[in-house]
Amino acid sequence: MATHRWQNGVHYYEYSPDSPERYEGMDAFKVSEAYIYAQPDSSVAFGIVMVISGRDLLGGITMEQAINTARDLLHNMVKPDLAGNHYDDAKKLTESKTLLYTWNGQFIRQALP
């Protein structure tokens, strides 16, 4: 189960190695997640979900390592004062969009249109 927190218009979901949450439709677990609401009082969000695959876990990466790496990467991906990141992309949205990444920052695909 994830814990939630808000910071600078970003809604973070933080996961624990003790209670992993599966990513639906994949052999993967969520390790970090954030939704950017760049426009005040808007329901339009730019989401980023980071996962670790079962293959990575069998290959020796621990859930804790994946969570720590993903949190650090995600923080930079949504930081409002860092030019050229997803926070800038969120300002241009007219409908919600979610991107899926691996725990180490490799883009997988768009999860929602």
C-alpha positions in Angstrom: 0.0 0.0 0.0 1.3 3.4 -0.9 1.6 6.5 1.3 0.6 9.8 -0.2 2.0 13.3 0.0 1.7 16.6 -1.8 4.5 19.0 -2.7 4.5 21.9 -5.2 1.4 20.7 -7.0 2.7 17.2 -7.3 0.8 14.2 -5.7 3.4 11.5 -4.8 2.6 7.9 -4.1 5.4 6.2 -2.2 5.7 2.5 -1.9 7.3 0.3 0.7 9.3 -2.9 0.0 7.2 -4.6 2.6 3.9 -4.2 0.7 4.5 -4.1 -3.0 1.6 -3.2 -5.3 1.3 -4.9 -8.7 1.0 -2.9 -11.9 -2.1 -4.2 -13.6 -1.5 -6.0 -16.9 2.3 -6.5 -16.5 4.6 -8.8 -14.5 5.7 -5.7 -12.5 5.3 -3.8 -9.2 4.9 -0.1 -8.7 7.9 1.5 -7.0 7.2 5.2 -7.4 4.4 7.3 -8.8 3.6 11.0 -9.1 0.9 13.1 -10.7 1.6 16.7 -11.6 -1.3 19.2 -11.4 0.3 22.2 -13.0 -2.9 24.2 -13.2 -4.5 25.1 -9.8 -7.9 23.5 -9.2 -7.6 21.3 -12.3 -8.4 17.6 -12.6 -6.0 17.3 -15.5 -2.8 15.5 -14.4 0.5 14.4 -15.9 1.3 11.0 -14.3 4.5 9.1 -14.1 4.5 5.5 -12.8 7.7 3.7 -12.3 7.8 -0.1 -12.0 10.2 -3.0 -11.4 9.6 -6.2 -13.4 9.7 -9.7 -12.1 12.7 -10.3 -14.3 14.6 -7.5 -12.6 13.7 -8.9 -9.1 14.9 -12.4 -10.2 18.1 -10.8 -11.6 19.1 -9.6 -8.1 17.7 -6.1 -7.8 15.9 -5.7 -4.5 12.6 -4.0 -4.1 14.3 -1.5 -1.7 17.0 -0.6 -4.3 14.4 -0.1 -7.0 12.3 2.1 -4.8 15.2 4.3 -3.7 16.5 4.7 -7.3 13.0 5.4 -8.6 12.2 8.0 -6.0 15.4 9.9 -6.8 14.8 9.8 -10.5 11.1 10.7 -10.2 11.9 13.7 -8.0 14.0 15.2 -10.8 11.4 14.3 -13.4 8.7 16.4 -11.7 10.8 19.2 -10.1 9.2 22.5 -11.1 12.4 24.5 -11.1 14.3 22.1 -13.3 13.9 23.1 -17.0 12.9 20.6 -19.6 11.3 18.0 -17.3 7.7 16.7 -17.1 6.5 19.6 -15.0 6.8 21.8 -18.1 4.9 19.1 -20.1 2.1 19.2 -17.5 1.5 22.9 -18.1 0.5 22.2 -21.7 -2.0 19.4 -21.1 -5.7 19.6 -21.9 -6.4 16.0 -20.8 -4.7 13.7 -18.4 -1.7 11.6 -19.5 0.3 8.9 -17.8 3.7 7.6 -18.8 5.2 4.3 -17.6 9.0 4.0 -16.8 11.2 1.3 -15.4 12.6 1.8 -11.9 15.9 3.0 -13.4 14.3 5.6 -15.7 13.8 3.8 -19.0 10.6 4.9 -20.8 8.3 2.0 -21.5 5.1 3.5 -22.9 2.2 5.8 -22.5 -0.2 4.3 -20.1 -3.3 6.5 -20.8 -4.2 8.5 -23.8 
